[in-house]
């Protein structure tokens, strides 16, 4: 049995998935399997995936005729995987070659750990992703653990075998997953963030979370609240840490910056009075 099961749902991302699978293949830790659920893509995704499968038996393809969604695809793969640890990965993101090695070492050294993840950055500008330290209050305010994090398959099966909720069609199903996972543990969650940047998130205009409207976000918040009332009753949630507040603050800062630039430009161009 492999130590790690990497789970990748894929739909019409043939342009990127080869790079993603290469980042898995280039891991310094070699005891893994990678299960790709291909959601009936109309592009060349299947061909790219099959090439990796043909060259490395650790890659496995589950081809589907139609798109069952990200959540259902992950659940299908988790039901069929054999790894001691599970790592979910999106079909357009990348992991550092040492990510698996360092995360597995941490999990093996400390059996009390439930989740291990690393610092992250975003494609393009190379800026780091400002992930706050984990605590349940912040986790209830906004998701501070991305989906590409390591967790124990046994704990998932014993305490939270339901997997990802397919009702979260507009995104943030990973937020709900982590809350349910932590809620179902028999003890307080123990989470470790590795100090190095080892996860690379690709930002695209079509990414689901980036395109979530305020109305959809309000419905997601209602669903999260309704499902995890016991956690909200137990932990304090700082309103200034919520995704809604941060969204408004970023918009305000952007508007202030734009106005400052506009007025500054106008002032520079205004002719002096004679």
Secondary structure, 3 states (H helix, E strand, C coil): CCCEEEEEEECCCHHHHHHHHHHHHCCCCCCEEEEEEEECCCCCHHHHHHHHHHHCCCEEEEEECCCCCHHHHHHHHHHHCCCCEEEECCCCCEECCCHHHHHHHHHHHCCCCCEEEEEEEECCCCCEECCCCCCHHHHHHCCCCCCCCEEEHHHHHHHCCCCCCCCCCCCCHHHHHHHHHHHHCCCCCCEEEEEEEEEEECCCCCCCHHHCCHHHHHHHHHHHHHHCHHHHHHCCCCHHHCHHHHHHHHHHHHHHHHHHHHHHHHHHHCCCCC
